[in-house]
Amino acid sequence: MSKLETERRFLLKNDDWRAQAAPPQQIEQGYLSVARECTIRARIIGEMAYLTIKGFITHATRSEFEYPIPKEDARAIIDSLCAFQVKKLRHHVRHEGFLFEIDEFFGANAPLIVAELELPAENTPFPRPDWLGEEITADSRFTNAWLSKHPYSTWAAAQRAAPLSGLCQRLGLTAPIFLAPMAGASTPELAAAVANAGGLGALGLGALCAADAQAAIVATRALTERPFQINFFCHTPETPDAERIRIWQNHIAPHFAHLGALPPQGLHAVYASFLEEPALLELALRQRPAAVSFHFGLPAPAQLAALKAAGILTMVSVTQPSEALLAEQAGIDVLIAQGIEAGGHRGMFDPARDPGYSTLALVRLLAGQTTLPIVAAGGIMNGADIRACLHAGAAAAQLGTAFLPCPESGASALWRNKLLDAPATQITDSISGRPARALLNHWHTRIDVPNRPPHAGYPYSYDLGKQLHTAALRHGEHGFAAYWAGAGAARARRMDAAQLMRTLCDELAQA
Ligand SMILES: Cc1cc2nc3c(=O)[nH]c(=O)nc-3n(C[C@H](O)[C@H](O)[C@H](O)COP(=O)(O)O)c2cc1C
Protein backbone atom coordinates (compact mmCIF):
# COMPACT_ATOMS: atom_id res chain seq x y z
CA MET A 1 0.00 0.00 0.00
CA SER A 2 1.57 3.33 -1.00
CA LYS A 3 1.84 6.33 1.27
CA LEU A 4 3.35 9.77 0.90
CA GLU A 5 6.17 10.42 3.31
CA THR A 6 7.33 13.98 4.01
CA GLU A 7 10.54 14.14 5.95
CA ARG A 8 13.03 16.92 6.73
CA ARG A 9 16.64 16.05 7.53
CA PHE A 10 19.25 17.80 9.69
CA LEU A 11 22.81 17.47 10.90
CA LEU A 12 23.33 17.59 14.67
CA LYS A 13 25.20 20.27 16.59
CA ASN A 14 26.19 18.09 19.54
CA ASP A 15 25.38 14.91 21.50
CA ASP A 16 22.86 16.49 23.92
CA TRP A 17 19.99 14.52 22.30
CA ARG A 18 21.42 11.25 23.68
CA ALA A 19 20.13 12.01 27.19
CA GLN A 20 16.51 11.86 25.90
CA ALA A 21 16.95 8.95 23.46
CA ALA A 22 15.16 5.60 23.81
CA PRO A 23 17.29 2.43 23.32
CA PRO A 24 18.26 2.28 19.61
CA GLN A 25 17.34 -0.29 16.99
CA GLN A 26 19.88 -1.63 14.52
CA ILE A 27 19.08 -1.10 10.83
CA GLU A 28 20.78 -2.77 7.93
CA GLN A 29 19.71 -2.03 4.39
CA GLY A 30 20.89 -2.86 0.90
CA TYR A 31 19.98 -1.24 -2.40
CA LEU A 32 18.73 -3.30 -5.33
CA SER A 33 18.37 -0.18 -7.47
CA VAL A 34 19.32 3.48 -7.03
CA ALA A 35 17.89 5.91 -9.56
CA ARG A 36 16.93 9.55 -9.23
CA GLU A 37 13.23 8.77 -9.62
CA CYS A 38 13.07 5.65 -7.48
CA THR A 39 15.06 3.41 -5.13
CA ILE A 40 14.41 -0.23 -4.24
CA ARG A 41 15.86 -1.50 -0.99
CA ALA A 42 15.67 -4.41 1.43
CA ARG A 43 15.85 -3.46 5.12
CA ILE A 44 16.25 -5.40 8.35
CA ILE A 45 15.20 -3.45 11.44
CA GLY A 46 15.33 -5.43 14.68
CA GLU A 47 13.38 -8.65 14.09
CA MET A 48 11.40 -7.22 11.16
CA ALA A 49 12.32 -6.96 7.47
CA TYR A 50 10.85 -5.05 4.53
CA LEU A 51 11.15 -4.56 0.80
CA THR A 52 10.64 -0.86 0.07
CA ILE A 53 10.23 1.12 -3.14
CA LYS A 54 10.59 4.88 -2.75
CA GLY A 55 9.65 7.32 -5.50
CA PHE A 56 11.09 10.83 -5.67
CA ILE A 57 8.49 13.63 -5.59
CA THR A 58 10.51 16.44 -3.97
CA HIS A 59 13.61 16.32 -1.80
CA ALA A 60 11.34 16.21 1.28
CA THR A 61 8.44 14.16 -0.07
CA ARG A 62 8.55 10.62 -1.40
CA SER A 63 5.98 8.01 -2.29
CA GLU A 64 6.67 4.81 -0.39
CA PHE A 65 5.57 1.23 -1.09
CA GLU A 66 6.69 -1.01 1.77
CA TYR A 67 6.13 -4.74 2.13
CA PRO A 68 7.06 -6.95 5.11
CA ILE A 69 9.20 -9.90 4.01
CA PRO A 70 10.75 -12.81 5.95
CA LYS A 71 13.92 -11.69 7.73
CA GLU A 72 15.93 -14.56 6.22
CA ASP A 73 14.86 -13.41 2.71
CA ALA A 74 15.99 -9.85 3.47
CA ARG A 75 19.30 -11.23 4.79
CA ALA A 76 19.83 -13.22 1.60
CA ILE A 77 18.86 -10.28 -0.64
CA ILE A 78 21.22 -7.88 1.16
CA ASP A 79 24.10 -10.36 1.25
CA SER A 80 23.83 -11.70 -2.27
CA LEU A 81 22.19 -9.00 -4.42
CA CYS A 82 23.08 -5.63 -2.92
CA ALA A 83 26.49 -4.18 -3.75
CA PHE A 84 25.60 -1.02 -1.83
CA GLN A 85 24.69 -1.21 1.84
CA VAL A 86 24.13 1.03 4.84
CA LYS A 87 24.27 0.16 8.54
CA LYS A 88 23.05 2.41 11.30
CA LEU A 89 21.57 2.64 14.78
CA ARG A 90 18.23 4.37 14.93
CA HIS A 91 17.50 6.41 18.05
CA HIS A 92 14.09 7.94 18.83
CA VAL A 93 13.91 11.28 20.61
CA ARG A 94 10.59 12.90 21.46
CA HIS A 95 10.69 16.71 21.68
CA GLU A 96 7.58 18.80 22.45
CA GLY A 97 5.31 16.16 20.91
CA PHE A 98 7.46 15.66 17.76
CA LEU A 99 9.35 12.41 17.17
CA PHE A 100 12.88 12.81 15.80
CA GLU A 101 14.50 9.68 14.33
CA ILE A 102 18.25 10.01 14.76
CA ASP A 103 20.36 7.74 12.56
CA GLU A 104 23.88 7.08 13.82
CA PHE A 105 25.72 5.48 10.91
CA PHE A 106 28.49 2.99 11.41
CA GLY A 107 30.89 1.10 9.16
CA ALA A 108 31.93 3.14 6.11
CA ASN A 109 29.51 5.97 6.94
CA ALA A 110 30.70 6.60 10.53
CA PRO A 111 30.76 9.07 12.21
CA LEU A 112 27.79 10.64 10.39
CA ILE A 113 24.65 11.29 12.44
CA VAL A 114 21.46 12.58 10.78
CA ALA A 115 18.14 13.54 12.40
CA GLU A 116 14.92 12.97 10.45
CA LEU A 117 11.54 14.44 11.26
CA GLU A 118 8.39 13.16 9.58
CA LEU A 119 5.83 15.93 9.08
CA PRO A 120 2.31 16.11 7.60
CA ALA A 121 3.56 18.68 5.03
CA GLU A 122 6.90 20.27 4.10
CA ASN A 123 5.95 23.60 5.66
CA THR A 124 4.42 22.25 8.91
CA PRO A 125 5.92 24.27 11.80
CA PHE A 126 7.95 22.25 14.33
CA PRO A 127 10.06 23.02 17.42
CA ARG A 128 13.85 23.13 16.94
CA PRO A 129 15.71 21.58 19.85
CA ASP A 130 19.07 23.20 20.71
CA TRP A 131 20.97 20.16 19.42
CA LEU A 132 19.42 20.36 15.92
CA GLY A 133 21.95 21.57 13.32
CA GLU A 134 21.91 22.65 9.69
CA GLU A 135 19.08 21.42 7.46
CA ILE A 136 20.19 19.04 4.71
CA THR A 137 16.82 17.96 3.30
CA ALA A 138 17.65 19.07 -0.23
CA ASP A 139 21.30 17.94 -0.18
CA SER A 140 21.08 14.56 -1.89
CA ARG A 141 24.59 13.63 -0.72
CA PHE A 142 23.03 12.81 2.66
CA THR A 143 20.41 10.37 1.37
CA ASN A 144 20.94 6.75 2.41
CA ALA A 145 20.98 5.74 -1.25
CA TRP A 146 23.83 8.17 -2.09
CA LEU A 147 25.72 7.27 1.11
CA SER A 148 25.52 3.59 0.22
CA LYS A 149 27.55 4.30 -2.94
CA HIS A 150 29.69 7.19 -1.65
CA PRO A 151 30.35 6.45 2.04
CA TYR A 152 30.81 9.45 4.33
CA SER A 153 34.25 8.24 5.47
CA THR A 154 35.52 8.80 1.89
CA TRP A 155 34.38 12.46 1.79
CA ALA A 156 37.18 15.00 2.15
CA ALA A 157 36.96 17.39 5.12
CA ALA A 158 35.93 20.31 2.92
CA GLN A 159 33.11 18.26 1.36
CA ARG A 160 31.72 17.60 4.83
CA ALA A 161 32.07 21.20 5.89
CA ALA A 162 30.81 22.97 2.76
CA PRO A 163 27.11 22.71 2.12
CA LEU A 164 26.11 22.75 -1.52
CA SER A 165 24.41 25.89 -2.82
CA GLY A 166 20.61 25.99 -2.94
CA LEU A 167 20.86 25.72 -6.74
CA CYS A 168 22.86 22.49 -6.58
CA GLN A 169 20.52 21.14 -3.91
CA ARG A 170 17.48 21.97 -6.00
CA LEU A 171 19.01 20.09 -8.92
CA GLY A 172 19.92 17.16 -6.69
CA LEU A 173 23.66 17.49 -7.43
CA THR A 174 26.41 16.29 -5.17
CA ALA A 175 29.12 18.48 -6.72
CA PRO A 176 28.86 22.17 -7.75
CA ILE A 177 30.02 21.30 -11.26
CA PHE A 178 28.06 21.81 -14.49
CA LEU A 179 29.23 20.40 -17.78
CA ALA A 180 29.05 23.26 -20.31
CA PRO A 181 26.61 22.63 -23.11
CA MET A 182 28.81 22.34 -26.21
CA ALA A 183 27.13 21.84 -29.59
CA GLY A 184 28.91 18.91 -31.22
CA ALA A 185 31.10 18.15 -28.20
CA SER A 186 28.84 17.48 -25.20
CA THR A 187 27.65 14.03 -26.29
CA PRO A 188 25.09 11.90 -24.41
CA GLU A 189 28.03 9.83 -23.11
CA LEU A 190 29.78 12.92 -21.70
CA ALA A 191 26.56 14.37 -20.27
CA ALA A 192 25.73 11.07 -18.57
CA ALA A 193 29.25 10.59 -17.17
CA VAL A 194 29.19 14.04 -15.54
CA ALA A 195 25.64 13.53 -14.23
CA ASN A 196 26.46 10.07 -12.86
CA ALA A 197 29.40 11.59 -10.99
CA GLY A 198 27.09 14.07 -9.22
CA GLY A 199 27.43 17.11 -11.52
CA LEU A 200 24.88 18.55 -13.94
CA GLY A 201 25.11 16.93 -17.38
CA ALA A 202 24.54 19.03 -20.49
CA LEU A 203 23.51 18.63 -24.10
CA GLY A 204 24.21 21.49 -26.54
CA LEU A 205 21.30 21.07 -28.95
CA GLY A 206 21.55 24.46 -30.69
CA ALA A 207 22.75 23.06 -34.02
CA LEU A 208 20.25 20.16 -34.18
CA CYS A 209 16.73 19.82 -35.55
CA ALA A 210 14.05 18.73 -33.06
CA ALA A 211 14.20 15.05 -34.11
CA ASP A 212 17.99 14.80 -33.63
CA ALA A 213 17.75 16.77 -30.39
CA GLN A 214 15.15 14.33 -29.11
CA ALA A 215 17.38 11.38 -30.05
CA ALA A 216 20.25 12.93 -28.03
CA ILE A 217 17.99 13.35 -24.98
CA VAL A 218 16.71 9.77 -25.24
CA ALA A 219 20.28 8.47 -25.61
CA THR A 220 21.32 10.42 -22.50
CA ARG A 221 18.36 9.12 -20.49
CA ALA A 222 19.42 5.57 -21.40
CA LEU A 223 22.79 6.25 -19.72
CA THR A 224 21.76 8.21 -16.64
CA GLU A 225 18.80 8.77 -14.36
CA ARG A 226 20.47 11.90 -12.99
CA PRO A 227 19.79 15.52 -14.02
CA PHE A 228 21.09 17.34 -17.09
CA GLN A 229 20.40 20.60 -18.90
CA ILE A 230 19.60 21.03 -22.55
CA ASN A 231 20.73 24.14 -24.38
CA PHE A 232 19.49 26.15 -27.34
CA PHE A 233 20.61 29.20 -29.30
CA CYS A 234 18.33 32.21 -28.89
CA HIS A 235 19.85 34.65 -31.38
CA THR A 236 17.69 37.28 -33.02
CA PRO A 237 17.24 35.94 -36.56
CA GLU A 238 19.02 38.11 -39.17
CA THR A 239 17.79 38.56 -42.76
CA PRO A 240 20.60 37.76 -45.18
CA ASP A 241 22.22 40.87 -46.66
CA ALA A 242 23.15 40.01 -50.28
CA GLU A 243 25.73 42.79 -50.56
CA ARG A 244 27.47 41.88 -47.30
CA ILE A 245 27.51 38.22 -48.33
CA ARG A 246 29.03 39.11 -51.70
CA ILE A 247 31.79 41.21 -50.11
CA TRP A 248 32.59 38.49 -47.57
CA GLN A 249 32.68 35.81 -50.26
CA ASN A 250 35.12 37.94 -52.24
CA HIS A 251 37.33 38.23 -49.18
CA ILE A 252 37.33 34.44 -48.69
CA ALA A 253 37.45 33.52 -52.40
CA PRO A 254 41.30 33.38 -52.68
CA HIS A 255 41.38 30.69 -49.98
CA PHE A 256 38.88 28.56 -51.92
CA ALA A 257 40.94 29.21 -55.09
CA HIS A 258 44.13 28.13 -53.30
CA LEU A 259 42.36 24.83 -52.56
CA GLY A 260 41.16 24.48 -56.17
CA ALA A 261 37.53 25.03 -55.06
CA LEU A 262 34.82 27.56 -55.83
CA PRO A 263 33.09 29.53 -53.07
CA PRO A 264 29.37 28.68 -52.69
CA GLN A 265 26.83 30.84 -54.52
CA GLY A 266 24.31 31.56 -51.77
CA LEU A 267 24.69 31.25 -48.00
CA HIS A 268 22.12 29.69 -45.71
CA ALA A 269 21.18 29.90 -42.03
CA VAL A 270 22.77 26.62 -40.91
CA TYR A 271 20.45 26.42 -37.92
CA ALA A 272 17.36 28.09 -36.56
CA SER A 273 16.96 30.20 -33.44
CA PHE A 274 14.84 28.78 -30.60
CA LEU A 275 12.76 31.94 -31.08
CA GLU A 276 11.54 30.79 -34.50
CA GLU A 277 11.36 27.01 -34.00
CA PRO A 278 8.24 25.93 -32.04
CA ALA A 279 9.26 22.26 -32.29
CA LEU A 280 12.20 22.91 -29.94
CA LEU A 281 9.94 24.32 -27.21
CA GLU A 282 7.54 21.40 -27.66
CA LEU A 283 10.47 19.02 -27.34
CA ALA A 284 11.64 20.65 -24.09
CA LEU A 285 8.12 20.55 -22.63
CA ARG A 286 7.70 16.91 -23.64
CA GLN A 287 11.06 15.77 -22.33
CA ARG A 288 11.13 17.95 -19.19
CA PRO A 289 14.88 17.99 -18.49
CA ALA A 290 15.99 19.38 -15.14
CA ALA A 291 17.01 22.65 -16.80
CA VAL A 292 16.96 24.45 -20.15
CA SER A 293 19.62 27.05 -20.92
CA PHE A 294 19.90 29.64 -23.66
CA HIS A 295 22.84 31.24 -25.44
CA PHE A 296 22.85 34.54 -27.43
CA GLY A 297 19.70 35.95 -25.81
CA LEU A 298 16.41 35.35 -24.09
CA PRO A 299 13.49 33.18 -25.18
CA ALA A 300 10.15 34.89 -25.86
CA PRO A 301 8.04 35.60 -22.74
CA ALA A 302 5.46 32.91 -23.67
CA GLN A 303 8.24 30.32 -24.23
CA LEU A 304 9.81 31.14 -20.87
CA ALA A 305 6.44 31.02 -19.10
CA ALA A 306 5.68 27.59 -20.61
CA LEU A 307 9.03 26.17 -19.47
CA LYS A 308 8.63 27.55 -15.96
CA ALA A 309 5.04 26.28 -15.72
CA ALA A 310 6.40 22.82 -16.57
CA GLY A 311 8.72 23.06 -13.54
CA ILE A 312 11.88 23.32 -15.69
CA LEU A 313 14.71 25.48 -14.37
CA THR A 314 15.62 28.21 -16.89
CA MET A 315 19.14 29.58 -17.36
CA VAL A 316 20.79 32.04 -19.77
CA SER A 317 24.37 33.01 -20.58
CA VAL A 318 25.14 36.63 -19.73
CA THR A 319 28.38 38.49 -20.33
CA GLN A 320 27.59 41.88 -18.75
CA PRO A 321 25.36 43.50 -16.12
CA SER A 322 22.79 44.88 -18.60
CA GLU A 323 22.08 41.38 -19.94
CA ALA A 324 21.76 40.06 -16.37
CA LEU A 325 19.22 42.77 -15.61
CA LEU A 326 17.15 41.91 -18.70
CA ALA A 327 17.28 38.20 -17.83
CA GLU A 328 16.15 38.85 -14.26
CA GLN A 329 13.31 41.10 -15.43
CA ALA A 330 12.21 38.40 -17.88
CA GLY A 331 11.98 35.85 -15.04
CA ILE A 332 15.00 33.63 -15.84
CA ASP A 333 15.95 31.46 -12.80
CA VAL A 334 19.75 31.22 -13.14
CA LEU A 335 22.45 33.41 -14.71
CA ILE A 336 25.40 31.74 -16.42
CA ALA A 337 28.14 34.37 -16.06
CA GLN A 338 30.30 33.77 -19.13
CA GLY A 339 33.69 35.42 -18.89
CA ILE A 340 36.03 36.38 -21.73
CA GLU A 341 38.15 33.24 -21.10
CA ALA A 342 35.31 30.96 -22.24
CA GLY A 343 35.73 28.62 -25.17
CA GLY A 344 33.23 28.64 -28.02
CA HIS A 345 30.80 31.42 -28.79
CA ARG A 346 30.51 34.48 -26.62
CA GLY A 347 26.93 34.66 -25.37
CA MET A 348 26.29 38.40 -25.87
CA PHE A 349 22.68 39.24 -26.68
CA ASP A 350 24.10 41.82 -29.11
CA PRO A 351 27.32 40.43 -30.66
CA ALA A 352 28.65 43.94 -31.28
CA ARG A 353 28.77 44.76 -27.56
CA ASP A 354 31.38 42.74 -25.71
CA PRO A 355 32.72 44.41 -22.55
CA GLY A 356 35.22 41.52 -22.11
CA TYR A 357 34.79 40.89 -18.37
CA SER A 358 36.89 38.06 -16.97
CA THR A 359 34.87 35.27 -15.38
CA LEU A 360 35.74 36.19 -11.78
CA ALA A 361 35.17 39.91 -12.34
CA LEU A 362 31.77 39.21 -13.87
CA VAL A 363 30.71 36.84 -11.08
CA ARG A 364 31.67 39.44 -8.45
CA LEU A 365 29.87 42.19 -10.33
CA LEU A 366 26.67 40.17 -10.76
CA ALA A 367 26.75 38.91 -7.17
CA GLY A 368 26.50 42.54 -6.08
CA GLN A 369 23.60 43.22 -8.43
CA THR A 370 21.25 40.22 -8.22
CA THR A 371 19.96 37.59 -5.83
CA LEU A 372 19.59 35.05 -8.66
CA PRO A 373 21.98 32.09 -8.49
CA ILE A 374 25.08 32.67 -10.65
CA VAL A 375 27.00 29.92 -12.43
CA ALA A 376 30.54 30.87 -13.44
CA ALA A 377 31.78 29.85 -16.92
CA GLY A 378 35.05 30.52 -18.70
CA GLY A 379 38.60 29.29 -18.13
CA ILE A 380 37.70 27.07 -15.16
CA MET A 381 40.03 24.08 -15.36
CA ASN A 382 40.59 22.65 -11.86
CA GLY A 383 39.19 22.48 -8.34
CA ALA A 384 41.04 25.61 -7.20
CA ASP A 385 39.43 27.57 -10.07
CA ILE A 386 36.01 26.25 -9.00
CA ARG A 387 36.69 27.27 -5.38
CA ALA A 388 37.67 30.80 -6.52
CA CYS A 389 34.36 31.12 -8.39
CA LEU A 390 32.38 29.89 -5.37
CA HIS A 391 34.23 32.42 -3.18
CA ALA A 392 33.39 35.17 -5.66
CA GLY A 393 29.68 34.40 -5.25
CA ALA A 394 28.92 31.65 -7.76
CA ALA A 395 26.56 28.80 -6.86
CA ALA A 396 28.35 26.43 -9.25
CA ALA A 397 30.97 26.37 -11.99
CA GLN A 398 30.37 25.37 -15.62
CA LEU A 399 33.31 23.76 -17.43
CA GLY A 400 33.62 23.13 -21.15
CA THR A 401 37.22 23.02 -22.37
CA ALA A 402 38.31 20.93 -19.36
CA PHE A 403 36.05 18.11 -20.65
CA LEU A 404 37.05 18.31 -24.34
CA PRO A 405 39.98 15.85 -24.06
CA CYS A 406 37.74 13.21 -22.41
CA PRO A 407 37.14 10.18 -24.64
CA GLU A 408 33.38 10.73 -24.16
CA SER A 409 33.50 14.20 -25.77
CA GLY A 410 32.57 14.76 -29.41
CA ALA A 411 35.90 16.52 -30.14
CA SER A 412 37.82 14.74 -32.91
CA ALA A 413 41.21 13.20 -32.20
CA LEU A 414 42.86 16.06 -34.10
CA TRP A 415 40.99 18.68 -32.09
CA ARG A 416 42.00 17.01 -28.81
CA ASN A 417 45.64 16.64 -29.84
CA LYS A 418 45.83 20.25 -31.00
CA LEU A 419 44.18 21.38 -27.73
CA LEU A 420 46.81 19.56 -25.67
CA ASP A 421 49.82 20.30 -27.91
CA ALA A 422 49.18 23.85 -29.23
CA PRO A 423 46.67 25.41 -26.85
CA ALA A 424 46.86 29.09 -27.90
CA THR A 425 43.36 30.52 -28.39
CA GLN A 426 41.94 33.71 -29.86
CA ILE A 427 38.48 35.18 -30.34
CA THR A 428 37.25 35.77 -33.87
CA ASP A 429 33.87 36.45 -35.46
CA SER A 430 35.09 35.36 -38.89
CA ILE A 431 34.36 31.63 -38.55
CA SER A 432 30.65 31.83 -37.78
CA GLY A 433 29.65 35.50 -37.82
CA ARG A 434 29.63 35.76 -34.01
CA PRO A 435 32.65 36.21 -31.74
CA ALA A 436 33.91 32.85 -30.50
CA ARG A 437 37.14 31.61 -28.92
CA ALA A 438 38.94 28.85 -30.83
CA LEU A 439 42.40 27.34 -31.12
CA LEU A 440 44.58 29.68 -33.14
CA ASN A 441 44.52 28.81 -36.85
CA HIS A 442 44.21 30.25 -40.39
CA TRP A 443 41.00 32.11 -39.52
CA HIS A 444 42.92 34.28 -37.09
CA THR A 445 46.13 34.60 -39.07
CA ARG A 446 45.02 34.66 -42.74
CA ILE A 447 41.41 35.82 -42.75
CA ASP A 448 41.30 38.23 -39.79
CA VAL A 449 43.81 40.53 -41.50
CA PRO A 450 43.74 44.22 -40.53
CA ASN A 451 40.94 46.15 -42.24
CA ARG A 452 39.17 43.04 -43.49
CA PRO A 453 35.54 43.64 -44.51
CA PRO A 454 32.66 42.84 -42.14
CA HIS A 455 31.54 39.18 -42.17
CA ALA A 456 28.29 37.99 -43.76
CA GLY A 457 26.25 37.85 -40.53
CA TYR A 458 25.32 34.94 -38.26
CA PRO A 459 24.90 32.11 -39.06
CA TYR A 460 25.45 32.81 -42.80
CA SER A 461 29.21 33.25 -42.32
CA TYR A 462 29.23 29.87 -40.58
CA ASP A 463 27.84 28.25 -43.74
CA LEU A 464 30.81 29.65 -45.67
CA GLY A 465 33.21 28.73 -42.85
CA LYS A 466 32.05 25.12 -42.78
CA GLN A 467 32.35 24.85 -46.58
CA LEU A 468 35.89 26.26 -46.57
CA HIS A 469 36.84 23.76 -43.85
CA THR A 470 35.35 20.89 -45.91
CA ALA A 471 37.27 22.01 -49.03
CA ALA A 472 40.49 22.23 -47.00
CA LEU A 473 39.94 18.79 -45.45
CA ARG A 474 39.98 17.26 -48.94
CA HIS A 475 43.64 18.37 -49.06
CA GLY A 476 44.33 17.06 -45.54
CA GLU A 477 44.42 20.67 -44.33
CA HIS A 478 42.92 21.41 -40.86
CA GLY A 479 43.74 25.09 -40.58
CA PHE A 480 40.17 26.21 -41.23
CA ALA A 481 38.54 24.03 -38.55
CA ALA A 482 36.38 25.50 -35.79
CA TYR A 483 38.26 23.95 -32.88
CA TRP A 484 36.50 25.93 -30.13
CA ALA A 485 38.49 26.09 -26.89
CA GLY A 486 38.82 28.34 -23.86
CA ALA A 487 41.77 30.38 -22.63
CA GLY A 488 42.51 27.68 -20.05
CA ALA A 489 43.27 25.13 -22.79
CA ALA A 490 46.93 24.82 -21.74
CA ARG A 491 45.74 23.37 -18.43
CA ALA A 492 43.43 20.75 -20.00
CA ARG A 493 44.11 17.18 -18.86
CA ARG A 494 43.71 13.91 -20.70
CA MET A 495 41.44 11.72 -18.57
CA ASP A 496 37.99 10.22 -18.84
CA ALA A 497 35.02 12.18 -17.54
CA ALA A 498 34.47 10.14 -14.36
CA GLN A 499 38.15 10.47 -13.50
CA LEU A 500 38.09 14.21 -14.23
CA MET A 501 35.01 14.67 -12.02
CA ARG A 502 36.74 12.77 -9.18
CA THR A 503 39.89 14.86 -9.64
CA LEU A 504 37.93 18.14 -9.69
CA CYS A 505 36.02 17.16 -6.52
CA ASP A 506 39.24 16.17 -4.71
CA GLU A 507 40.94 19.41 -5.75
CA LEU A 508 37.88 21.44 -4.75
CA ALA A 509 37.80 19.76 -1.37
CA GLN A 510 41.45 20.67 -0.79
CA ALA A 511 41.32 24.19 -2.21
C1 LIG B 1 33.45 23.25 -28.07
C2 LIG B 1 32.53 24.23 -27.42
C3 LIG B 1 31.22 24.33 -27.85
C4 LIG B 1 30.34 25.20 -27.20
N1 LIG B 1 29.04 25.23 -27.59
C5 LIG B 1 28.14 25.91 -26.84
C6 LIG B 1 26.75 25.77 -27.07
O1 LIG B 1 26.31 25.03 -27.96
N2 LIG B 1 25.90 26.46 -26.27
C7 LIG B 1 26.34 27.26 -25.24
O2 LIG B 1 25.54 27.84 -24.52
N3 LIG B 1 27.66 27.42 -25.01
C8 LIG B 1 28.55 26.75 -25.78
N4 LIG B 1 29.89 26.86 -25.49
C9 LIG B 1 30.32 27.74 -24.39
C10 LIG B 1 30.21 26.98 -23.08
O3 LIG B 1 28.87 26.83 -22.70
C11 LIG B 1 30.94 27.68 -21.92
O4 LIG B 1 30.58 29.02 -21.84
C12 LIG B 1 32.43 27.58 -22.06
O5 LIG B 1 32.81 26.28 -22.46
C13 LIG B 1 33.10 27.89 -20.75
O6 LIG B 1 34.45 28.13 -20.94
P1 LIG B 1 35.58 26.99 -20.92
O7 LIG B 1 35.46 26.30 -22.23
O8 LIG B 1 36.83 27.77 -20.77
O9 LIG B 1 35.28 26.07 -19.78
C14 LIG B 1 30.80 26.02 -26.14
C15 LIG B 1 32.13 25.92 -25.72
C16 LIG B 1 32.98 25.04 -26.33
C17 LIG B 1 34.40 24.93 -25.83
The ligand as an SDF file (V2000), in Angstrom:
LIG
                    3D

 31 33  0  0  0  0  0  0  0  0999 V2000
   33.4470   23.2510  -28.0710 C   0  0  0  0  0  0  0  0  0  0  0  0
   32.5310   24.2320  -27.4170 C   0  0  0  0  0  0  0  0  0  0  0  0
   31.2210   24.3320  -27.8540 C   0  0  0  0  0  0  0  0  0  0  0  0
   30.3430   25.2050  -27.2000 C   0  0  0  0  0  0  0  0  0  0  0  0
   29.0350   25.2310  -27.5910 N   0  0  0  0  0  0  0  0  0  0  0  0
   28.1380   25.9100  -26.8350 C   0  0  0  0  0  0  0  0  0  0  0  0
   26.7460   25.7740  -27.0740 C   0  0  0  0  0  0  0  0  0  0  0  0
   26.3080   25.0340  -27.9640 O   0  0  0  0  0  0  0  0  0  0  0  0
   25.8980   26.4630  -26.2660 N   0  0  0  0  0  0  0  0  0  0  0  0
   26.3440   27.2640  -25.2380 C   0  0  0  0  0  0  0  0  0  0  0  0
   25.5390   27.8430  -24.5230 O   0  0  0  0  0  0  0  0  0  0  0  0
   27.6580   27.4190  -25.0130 N   0  0  0  0  0  0  0  0  0  0  0  0
   28.5510   26.7520  -25.7760 C   0  0  0  0  0  0  0  0  0  0  0  0
   29.8860   26.8590  -25.4900 N   0  0  0  0  0  0  0  0  0  0  0  0
   30.3170   27.7390  -24.3880 C   0  0  0  0  0  0  0  0  0  0  0  0
   30.2100   26.9840  -23.0790 C   0  0  0  0  0  0  0  0  0  0  0  0
   28.8700   26.8290  -22.6970 O   0  0  0  0  0  0  0  0  0  0  0  0
   30.9430   27.6790  -21.9170 C   0  0  0  0  0  0  0  0  0  0  0  0
   30.5770   29.0210  -21.8380 O   0  0  0  0  0  0  0  0  0  0  0  0
   32.4290   27.5770  -22.0650 C   0  0  0  0  0  0  0  0  0  0  0  0
   32.8110   26.2830  -22.4620 O   0  0  0  0  0  0  0  0  0  0  0  0
   33.0960   27.8890  -20.7520 C   0  0  0  0  0  0  0  0  0  0  0  0
   34.4480   28.1340  -20.9420 O   0  0  0  0  0  0  0  0  0  0  0  0
   35.5780   26.9870  -20.9190 P   0  0  0  0  0  0  0  0  0  0  0  0
   35.4570   26.3030  -22.2310 O   0  0  0  0  0  0  0  0  0  0  0  0
   36.8310   27.7720  -20.7730 O   0  0  0  0  0  0  0  0  0  0  0  0
   35.2780   26.0710  -19.7760 O   0  0  0  0  0  0  0  0  0  0  0  0
   30.7980   26.0220  -26.1420 C   0  0  0  0  0  0  0  0  0  0  0  0
   32.1260   25.9190  -25.7210 C   0  0  0  0  0  0  0  0  0  0  0  0
   32.9820   25.0360  -26.3290 C   0  0  0  0  0  0  0  0  0  0  0  0
   34.3950   24.9300  -25.8270 C   0  0  0  0  0  0  0  0  0  0  0  0
  1  2  1  0
  2  3  1  0
  2 30  2  0
  3  4  2  0
  4  5  1  0
  4 28  1  0
  5  6  2  0
  6  7  1  0
  6 13  1  0
  7  8  2  0
  7  9  1  0
  9 10  1  0
 10 11  2  0
 10 12  1  0
 12 13  2  0
 13 14  1  0
 14 15  1  0
 14 28  1  0
 15 16  1  0
 16 17  1  0
 16 18  1  0
 18 19  1  0
 18 20  1  0
 20 21  1  0
 20 22  1  0
 22 23  1  0
 23 24  1  0
 24 25  2  0
 24 26  1  0
 24 27  1  0
 28 29  2  0
 29 30  1  0
 30 31  1  0
M  END
$$$$
